[in-house]
Amino acid sequence: MSVTANGAVTLQGFADSAVSSLNIRVNAYAELKEMIRSGYGGRVVDVLMIETA
């Protein structure tokens, strides 16, 4: 799956996983794309905000 713009994305879970799906919202796609393509050496998790339902 590719994300190409801001918005909601639902990722399906894996077989034998406790997670059946994962809902993700991208709020700053252009900035995220630029950060990753500019040689970002950190972890993408550093820019995620995690919330539980």
Secondary structure as GFF3:
##gff-version 3
##sequence-region A 1 53
A	DSSP	beta_strand	7	12	.	.	.	ID=ss1
A	DSSP	beta_strand	21	26	.	.	.	ID=ss2
A	DSSP	alpha_helix	29	37	.	.	.	ID=ss3
A	DSSP	three_ten_helix	44	47	.	.	.	ID=ss4
###
